[in-house]
Amino acid sequence: MAQDDAKNNDKTSGEKQRNVTRRAALVGMAGAAGTVLARGADGQEVQVSSGSRPQVPPDPTKVIGRLASEFGERSPFERLERVTSFSRSSSETPLQNLHGTITPAALHFERHHAGVPSIDPDKHKLIIHGMVSQPTTFSVSDLKRLPAASRICFIECSGNLFRDAPEQTTAQLIAGMTSQSEWTGVMLSTLLREVGADPGASWLLAEGADAAVLTRSIPKAFWDEAMVVYAQNGEAVRPENGYPIRFLNPGCEGNTSVKWLRRIEVSDQPFMTREETSKYTEPVKGGVSRQFSLVMDARSIITYPSYPNTVEKGWIEVQGIAWSGRGKIAAAEVSTDDGKTWQRAALQDPILPKAHVRFRHMFKWDGKDTVIMSRAIDETGYIQPTRAAFMQARGPGSGPYHQNPITGWRLKAGGDVVYRVEEWA
């Protein structure tokens, strides 16, 4: 028996040694080939080479798949990511790679003025005071005990436009600072009833707990739809998007949906904070400026075909998204001849107010050089303008905010798709 055990131990030791040697050899070969070993979604080791597809077993029916895990990961074949700015104060959603209208929380765009704060939800408080009969401090747990509501809507940075973009520009870089989530939290109206807001109040101040202490004045006209939210797409709000709580101001410029919310002050006048005087105020022609122009105008962008896609002669389904801060999208139109003619695109359900809507349009490409573009029309009758019309209305000195001109893609004769370059006046 002892001899048999010794033989078995020797055999086991030998097998282990061979396994270690084989792994070492794989690692060596991977390093020599410029690849690294990783674990795929099926739990098996895969070789991932920079710029190449992961290598997996040829027949998944011959290999036991991975068991249940604590956290689901994307397949190694899916490498979606946000693009960050040089200052690392913002990142853009990869619009051209998404389907439907809900943005995965990990890909929701971000914008911050002093980095993403680290906040302990058990210590975080929301103070509501000012023109109220009962100033109150709410913990995050207190908010979660109040009646909850959910809302699907977009958030868009008011500076969501890449100016003077070259041909090699993606939809992500042009308009990637808009994303859409299902938000869950407490209606602002519920909180204002709790604290007894003065009927004469007409403004409130929302203040964040970041190092910039970003603050914005919100007029009463937007209070009915506003929320204090703690969940995003079914889970806690991501840190980049305001964890543990943020203000949500549907349809308005993103900076008014103040993240890391810590204070609401109720008043009868705007507060004229730094973020609404030195920033987010727009010069327009005639030597005047627009202030508190909070609502985001109707806009659209084609996400397919777009750079860096290539297409072939024949039928192509043009796809994109349209949205408006004034309500529902009534129509999306597509031009396949550089704006000479327009056709109605099909809108994909659900069509919700102040939300991204998918549109689709089939056209038969003859293989010749052309430009495709889209424009949004919302339920107020507003039509997304051309760049020339936009500049004529705002003037050459208009600021970098609330710019929503029609953008397009050039289909080159060889099938390459590039951004249609337009010079700003």
FENPE-V35800 format. One record per backbone hydrogen bond with DSSP energy under -0.5 kcal/mol. CO is the residue of the C=O (numbers start at 1). NH is the residue of the N-H. If there is no record, write none. Layout:
BEGIN
co=<CO & CO>
nh=<NH & NH>
END
This chain:
BEGIN
co=<1 & 2 & 3 & 4 & 5 & 6 & 7 & 8 & 9 & 10 & 11 & 12 & 13 & 14 & 15 & 16 & 17 & 18 & 19 & 20 & 21 & 22 & 23 & 24 & 25 & 26 & 27 & 28 & 29 & 30 & 31 & 34 & 36 & 38 & 38 & 40 & 44 & 46 & 46 & 47 & 47 & 48 & 49 & 54 & 55 & 59 & 60 & 75 & 77 & 82 & 83 & 85 & 89 & 90 & 91 & 92 & 93 & 94 & 95 & 101 & 104 & 104 & 105 & 110 & 115 & 117 & 119 & 120 & 120 & 121 & 124 & 126 & 127 & 128 & 129 & 130 & 131 & 136 & 136 & 138 & 139 & 140 & 141 & 142 & 142 & 143 & 149 & 151 & 151 & 153 & 154 & 155 & 156 & 157 & 158 & 158 & 159 & 161 & 162 & 167 & 167 & 170 & 171 & 172 & 174 & 176 & 177 & 179 & 180 & 181 & 181 & 182 & 183 & 184 & 184 & 185 & 186 & 187 & 187 & 188 & 189 & 190 & 191 & 192 & 192 & 195 & 195 & 196 & 198 & 202 & 203 & 204 & 204 & 205 & 206 & 207 & 207 & 210 & 214 & 216 & 218 & 219 & 220 & 222 & 222 & 226 & 227 & 227 & 228 & 229 & 230 & 231 & 232 & 235 & 238 & 238 & 239 & 242 & 242 & 245 & 246 & 248 & 248 & 249 & 251 & 252 & 253 & 254 & 256 & 258 & 260 & 262 & 263 & 264 & 264 & 265 & 266 & 267 & 267 & 273 & 274 & 274 & 274 & 281 & 282 & 283 & 284 & 284 & 288 & 290 & 292 & 294 & 295 & 296 & 299 & 301 & 304 & 306 & 309 & 314 & 316 & 316 & 318 & 319 & 319 & 320 & 321 & 322 & 323 & 324 & 327 & 328 & 328 & 331 & 332 & 333 & 334 & 335 & 337 & 343 & 346 & 348 & 350 & 352 & 354 & 357 & 358 & 359 & 360 & 361 & 363 & 363 & 365 & 370 & 371 & 372 & 373 & 375 & 376 & 377 & 377 & 378 & 382 & 385 & 386 & 387 & 388 & 389 & 390 & 391 & 394 & 395 & 402 & 407 & 408 & 409 & 409 & 410 & 410 & 411 & 412 & 415 & 416 & 418 & 419>
nh=<5 & 6 & 7 & 8 & 9 & 10 & 11 & 12 & 13 & 14 & 15 & 16 & 17 & 18 & 19 & 20 & 21 & 22 & 23 & 24 & 25 & 26 & 27 & 28 & 29 & 30 & 31 & 32 & 33 & 35 & 34 & 50 & 48 & 40 & 46 & 43 & 40 & 38 & 48 & 49 & 55 & 36 & 52 & 56 & 47 & 62 & 63 & 78 & 79 & 84 & 92 & 88 & 112 & 85 & 110 & 83 & 95 & 97 & 98 & 103 & 107 & 108 & 108 & 91 & 117 & 119 & 121 & 123 & 124 & 140 & 140 & 138 & 264 & 136 & 266 & 132 & 198 & 128 & 138 & 126 & 143 & 144 & 145 & 145 & 146 & 146 & 185 & 153 & 183 & 181 & 251 & 179 & 254 & 160 & 402 & 403 & 161 & 163 & 165 & 169 & 419 & 174 & 175 & 176 & 162 & 93 & 157 & 155 & 103 & 153 & 183 & 233 & 151 & 230 & 231 & 149 & 228 & 190 & 191 & 192 & 193 & 194 & 195 & 196 & 197 & 133 & 134 & 133 & 201 & 220 & 267 & 206 & 218 & 265 & 216 & 262 & 263 & 213 & 208 & 206 & 204 & 222 & 223 & 225 & 226 & 188 & 229 & 248 & 186 & 246 & 237 & 184 & 235 & 232 & 241 & 243 & 242 & 245 & 260 & 261 & 229 & 227 & 250 & 252 & 296 & 156 & 256 & 257 & 258 & 247 & 209 & 127 & 207 & 129 & 266 & 205 & 131 & 202 & 203 & 276 & 277 & 278 & 279 & 283 & 290 & 399 & 287 & 288 & 284 & 282 & 294 & 253 & 297 & 325 & 323 & 321 & 319 & 309 & 417 & 365 & 318 & 363 & 361 & 303 & 304 & 359 & 301 & 357 & 299 & 327 & 354 & 330 & 379 & 377 & 345 & 375 & 343 & 373 & 340 & 334 & 360 & 358 & 352 & 355 & 154 & 322 & 348 & 320 & 346 & 318 & 316 & 365 & 314 & 411 & 338 & 409 & 335 & 333 & 384 & 330 & 331 & 381 & 378 & 406 & 390 & 391 & 392 & 393 & 394 & 395 & 285 & 398 & 404 & 374 & 420 & 372 & 411 & 412 & 418 & 370 & 415 & 311 & 412 & 410 & 421>
END
